[in-house]
Amino acid sequence: MATKISADGLPGSSATDDLRSLHSKSLAILKRLQTHALDPETGEKAGPTFPISKAAELVDRTASAIREAERDGRLPERSRTPSGHRLPYNLTELDKMRKVFGTRPWRDPEDTPAIISVSNFKGGVGKSTIAVHLAQHFAIKGYRTLLVDCDSQASSTMMFGYRPDIDLGENDTLYGHFHDPELLGVRSIIRDTHFHGLSLIPSNLKLYNLEYEIAAHLAQTRSFDVIDLISNAIGEVVHDYDVVIMDPPPALGMVSMAVLQAANAMVIPMPPSVIDFSSTVSFVDMARTTMEQLEQLGGRARPAYNFIRVVASRVDENKSMHRELLAMMRDVFGGSLLTSIMPTSAEIDNASSRLKTVFELDRPVTSREVHMRCVKYLSAVCEEIEQEVIGSWASRAGEVLA
């Protein structure tokens, strides 16, 4: 094999050496980011906390009702800071409040849990951003929530404090479950997170191999049952939860099809650009065609969805083209397009660079105005989807969120 010669005539490093060095340096950066995202006192990621006014809103009671419950012993007496301010409440404490007040929003056991796929086969549309914020929104509101990361890029997994290909092995993801479902069991790969009420099935790069292995399995057995891999896995645990959020790969491959077969609802992020609009139209058509082919060739039932909604993502309202395309999307999609939009925001980017979501920030990174505007937009998108979810539950039919 010829030795690589550098410009000065001396032996140079090979491409693999260069890539190995780059990988090592990249891991060091990831470790640094992970460390910065941890609570300096506990060494772990910390969930959000809320002042009594926000806590009261989230548990559907007044601040006075919380104070009264603390005075009469139904809730623990609240500690205060050295300056006399009441300490904020975490999600575990909100859950206890809901139990005391009887205000938990959980579904009736007879209601089918919502299984929502946040899907598009184009990257950069805000898919993982919406999936993680949506899962955290449901947890904050008190729903028992499971986030399933099916994307081998593992962006969602990273937001929960993991370096996917360092901290997780192949048996920690759906990849391991696929190879030995009886031995491992899907419950063994579900992890608690720093968000009380939010569990995670993580992902890492090994999950990418499923694309080829599912295809090979189909070719060898000519059985389409393998497409039910994710559906069967979720089916083992789904009734432990109210809402399951799935983050599939940004491609309409085997894993994405398995996700779409497992879901009973879909959210499609779509930025208001010509390229993204065209790509999403193709995604919708290909998803429909593939489901029909699975129905014909595999003799399987077509998935029944409670709702399919498009959300305008990464919107810059200062751009005239975005405004024009957004108006066109509203005209074309009508009620299938969420009224609320997810804007492009420096606050989302800055939070992500800290391995956090906007919902996790304890203080604005940009400015209070930008932060509050971003939270408002994100919350509005999540609340519209929450409304769709409770509208699919017979026990809460006709209920409108305040």
Summary of the structure (lengths in Angstrom):
residues: 402
radius of gyration: 22.9
end to end distance: 70.3
largest distance: 83.2
contacts: 1233
relative contact order: 0.12
helix: 52%
strand: 12%
